[in-house]
Amino acid sequence: LSLSSVSLLNIPLSFSLMQYICERHSKRVSGRSLFTGLRASTHFGRPQFESLFTGLQSAYHNEHQVGVFSCGPPPMTRSVEAGCAQCNRFVGPVFVHHYENF
């Protein structure tokens, strides 16, 4: 968690920091995420979709299309769509974005 990622998401620093501290403590004590109950840690914020899709494009370079499904608020689906569009400028599989907004 970095200060820049917190400020980009318009989340008060104290709120994000408290989530991070609680999650980290829960993982140390119980070995599970406080928020999901899973053994995997919860990562707060939004991923850099362009770099995520670039890695998938390299891994699945023989595929023609890769379906990307997202469900969330409009700003999140716009970020996913922008990541798809960015990667679709290069040679490799085409990312087709399907989404629902709430």
C-alpha positions in Angstrom: 0.0 0.0 0.0 1.5 3.3 -1.0 0.4 6.9 -0.4 0.0 7.5 -4.1 -2.4 4.5 -4.5 -4.4 5.8 -1.5 -4.7 9.3 -2.9 -5.6 8.1 -6.4 -8.5 6.2 -5.0 -9.7 9.2 -3.0 -9.8 7.1 0.2 -8.9 8.8 3.5 -5.4 7.6 4.5 -6.5 6.8 8.0 -9.2 4.4 6.7 -6.9 2.6 4.3 -4.1 2.4 6.8 -6.5 0.9 9.4 -7.7 -1.7 6.9 -4.1 -2.7 6.1 -3.1 -2.9 9.8 -6.1 -5.0 10.7 -5.6 -7.4 7.7 -1.9 -7.8 8.5 -2.6 -8.5 12.2 -5.3 -11.1 11.3 -2.9 -12.9 8.9 -0.3 -13.1 11.6 -2.7 -14.3 14.3 -5.0 -16.6 12.4 -3.3 -17.1 9.1 -6.5 -15.9 7.3 -7.8 -12.6 5.9 -9.9 -10.7 8.3 -12.1 -9.5 5.4 -12.6 -12.7 3.3 -11.6 -15.6 5.7 -9.3 -16.9 3.0 -5.6 -17.8 3.5 -4.7 -15.3 0.7 -4.1 -11.7 1.8 -6.5 -9.0 0.7 -4.9 -6.4 -1.4 -6.5 -3.0 -1.2 -6.8 -0.6 -4.1 -7.0 -1.2 -7.8 -4.4 -3.1 -9.8 -2.5 -1.6 -12.8 -4.6 -3.3 -15.4 -2.3 -2.5 -18.3 0.6 -4.4 -16.7 -1.7 -7.3 -15.7 -3.0 -7.6 -19.2 0.4 -7.3 -20.8 1.5 -10.3 -18.7 -1.5 -12.3 -19.8 -0.9 -11.3 -23.4 2.6 -12.8 -23.2 1.5 -15.9 -21.4 -1.4 -16.6 -23.9 0.2 -15.3 -27.1 -1.2 -18.2 -29.1 -4.8 -17.3 -28.2 -7.0 -15.2 -30.5 -9.2 -13.6 -27.8 -9.1 -13.3 -24.0 -12.5 -12.6 -22.3 -12.3 -10.1 -19.4 -15.2 -9.9 -17.0 -15.7 -7.2 -14.4 -18.5 -6.1 -12.1 -18.3 -2.9 -10.1 -18.8 0.8 -10.1 -18.4 2.7 -13.4 -14.9 4.1 -12.6 -13.6 0.6 -12.1 -15.0 -0.8 -15.3 -13.6 2.2 -17.2 -10.2 1.3 -15.8 -10.5 -2.2 -17.0 -11.7 -1.1 -20.4 -8.8 1.3 -20.7 -6.4 -1.5 -19.8 -8.0 -3.7 -22.5 -7.8 -0.9 -25.1 -4.1 -0.3 -24.2 -3.1 -3.9 -24.7 -5.3 -4.3 -27.9 -2.9 -1.8 -29.6 -0.2 -4.5 -29.7 0.1 -7.8 -31.5 -1.3 -10.7 -29.6 -4.7 -11.9 -28.2 -7.5 -9.3 -28.3 -9.0 -8.5 -24.9 -12.8 -8.4 -25.0 -14.3 -6.7 -22.0 -17.7 -7.7 -20.6 -19.0 -5.9 -17.6 -21.9 -5.0 -15.2 -22.0 -1.8 -13.3 -23.7 -1.3 -9.9 
